[in-house]
Amino acid sequence: MFVLAAMLLIAVTNELTRDPIADNQHNKLIRKLKSISDKNANVAWHQLELDVLPIVLCDQQKQHLGWLDQISADGYTGPINLLIGLNPNHTITGLSVLSHRETPGIGDVIEEEKTNWLKNFIGLDNTDATSLPWKLTPYGGEFEAITGATITTKAVLNSVQAALIELPWITPEPGSHLCD
């Protein structure tokens, strides 16, 4: 009897919390996308789902403002999923951690709420991806390592560099209109 009651309680709790959890996850995604995008973007934010990435950003006048997409890095304890924003000149406008399983208190320092480390990438472009020494400072590079989180920071660094080299996802042809 006790087992049946427990199973029923679990099933009811699951049913009651499924939609609010999904809504919270969606709202978190929207906040992160907004934080790395051009403020003039004309986007129906609450209608977006993660599987629609990349997103082409446009303003009210249908002028191209850039792109948003997801990139991944192989962290110390698993994948690190990041959102990246680029302007039309292929310059990083923002970077945000979407999810990770890095060690709390060590590898989680990549989160925007804990440090400003990700802001080091804002303003870099695809030219920088091949001209800068994309290494952490202890290894003769340009990018500051976070003590205790070398593997995590190196993974993010490599992922951002690779994204800049491979990006943009969409290269507009002369005269094309991405925002039509």
Secondary structure, DSSP 8 states (H G I E B T S, - for coil): -HHHHHHHHHHHHHHHHHHHHHHHHHHHHHHHHHHHS-TT----GGG--GGG-SEEEE-TT--EEEEEEEEEEE-SSSEEEEEEEE-TTSBEEEEEEEE----TTTGGGGSTTT-SGGGGGTT-BTTHHHHS--SBGGGT-SB---TT-HHHHHHHHHHHHHHHHH--S----TT--TT-
